[in-house]
Each structure stands twice: as C-alpha cells, then as structure tokens.
Amino acid sequence: MKTATRLTASLALGMALAATTAAVPGDATAAPHPHQIRAARSVTLTNADDGRTVTVARGDTVTVKLTGIRDQGVRWAWSEPAATAPGVLRRSRGGTSPDGGASAVFRAVGRGTSDVTAYRRCVAAPGHVCPRIVIRWRAAVVVK
C-alpha cells in the first residue's frame, strides 16, 4: 500500500510540473523595437590617414594617434589634434608626448563635417638645424 501511495504522489507531482511547464511559453521573444539601436563604434586615424574622409554616426568616437619621427638629429613633433567644428566633433581628451607623438579622442555630437588637424614641426637637437617648414595633417570627419 505504501508503494501505491508513493507512486500516486510521484505521478501527481509529475503531472503538476508538466502542467506548469505547458503554461509557460518556451520561446518568449521581445516585441520588435520601432527604432534600430546601433552600438557606438570607434574609428582610429593615424599618420597614414592624412587627407582621408571618414563617415561616422552621432555618438561614435574618433581617436587620432600621430607618431613623431626622429631622424638625423632632429625630432618631428606633432601638435595636439584639434577639430575645426566643435559642435560636430567634441574633443574629450588629448595631448602630446615627449617622443613627438600626439593623440586626441573626439566624440561625434552633431551632424555635419569637421576637419581634424595637427601640425608637425621640427625640433632640433643641440648642434643640428631644422628646415623651416611645418607639415599639416588633416582628416575630414562627416557625422550623419
């Protein structure tokens, strides 16, 4: 009799679990969102990107990393990159390094186009002479 009671109790429990499982949908999906959500992306520009145009979306990050050059007793050092339209690209940080490099991080905040520019100048070591030239680096950033 004890075996029959245990069997009946086990059977009842199994049926209750099956009923509960059947009441909960197996493949619940979220309703489609009316607007597409896109993750912000990051674009990195380097010395080789001089003259390039890139297109980004609002919220994206544009990082500029320029490398200084040492050659025959002189160092070619970059100025800190700057945006020509801060209402389109807002610089969140930037700076120069002792080796002549420079970097900056910009956030695309408004629609439009902004150039990012930096200038490379010669810094002579003692006993060396620099040519009197300044080299401009420029990239155009279009924010859609």
N, C-alpha and C positions, 0 to 999 in steps of 0.2 A: 504494500500500500504506500509506503514511504517513497518507493521508486516512482510510482504513478503520480504522486503529488509533486515530486521534484520535476518530473518530465512535463507535467501540465504547467507548472510555474515557469519553466525554461521556455516552453512553447509560447506562453502568453507574453513573456518578456521579449522574445524574438519578434513576435507579431507587432508589438508596440513600437519597437525600434524600426521595423520596416515601414510602418505607417508614418512615423515621424520623418524618416528619410524621404518618403514619397511626397510629403507635403512641402519639402524644401526644394526649390528648383536646383538642378545640378549645374547648369551653365548660366549663371546670372551674369548679365552684361550691363554695363552702364549705358544710359541713353546717350546718343551722339550729341556732342557739344556743337552749338551753332557756329562757333569761331574756331579756326585752326589755331592751335597753340604750338609755337615753334621755340625750341630751346635756343637761347642766345649762343652765338658762335664767336670764335676768336680768330682774327686774321693777324699774322705776323709779317711785317715788312722789314727787309734787311738792305744792306748796301746794294745788292743786285737789283732791287726793285725801283731804282731811280727811274722816273718817267712813267711808271706803271699807274694804271687806274684800277681801283677795286670797288666793287659794289657790296654794300652791307645793309643790314636792316637796323631799324632803331632798336637799341638795347644791346647790339653787338659790341665787341671790344676790338680795338685796333691797337696792336703793340708794335712799336718801332724799335729795332735793335741795330744800331750802327756801330761798326767796328773801326777803331782807329788803326792807323798804319805807321810803322816805324821803318825808316829807310835812310841809309847813308847819313846818320847823324841828325836827322830831323824826325819829328813826330807830327803826323797829320791828325789833328784833333777835331772832333765834331762839336757843334753847339747843341744845346738841348732842343729836340724836335718840338715844333710849335704848329698849331692849327691856325689857318687863316680865317676860319669861321667858327668861333667857339660856341655859337648857337646850334651848330651842326655836329661838331666833334668837341667834346669837353675833355681836357686833359685832367686825369685823376692823379697822376704822378709822373715824375721824370727827373732826369739828372744826367750828369756826365761822370766819367771815371778817369782816374789818373793815367790810364793807358791810352786815352784819346777817344774811347768809345762814348756813346750816348744812347739813352733809351727814354721812351715815354710810353705811357698807356693812355689811350683815349677811349671814351665811351660815345657811341653814336646816340645823340639825344634829340636830333631834329632832322626833318627831311631837307635835302639839299646837297650841295657839293662843297667840300673844303679841301684845300691843299694842305698837306703836311710838309713842312720844310725844315731843313737843317743845313748848316754851313760848315765846311771842312776848311780849317786854316792850318798853316804850317807853324810849328813851334820848334825853333832851332835849339840844339844842344850847344853848350859853350864851344866856340871855335868853328861853328858851322853857320851857314847863311841860308835863309829861306827865300824861295821865289815869292814875289809879291802877287800872289793870286789867292782867290777864295773860290772854292768849288761848292755850288749849290746842289743839294739833293732834294728832290721833290716827288711826292706821290699824290695823286688825286683820289679822294675817297667820296664816293657817291652814296648817300644814305637814302634808301627807298622807304 
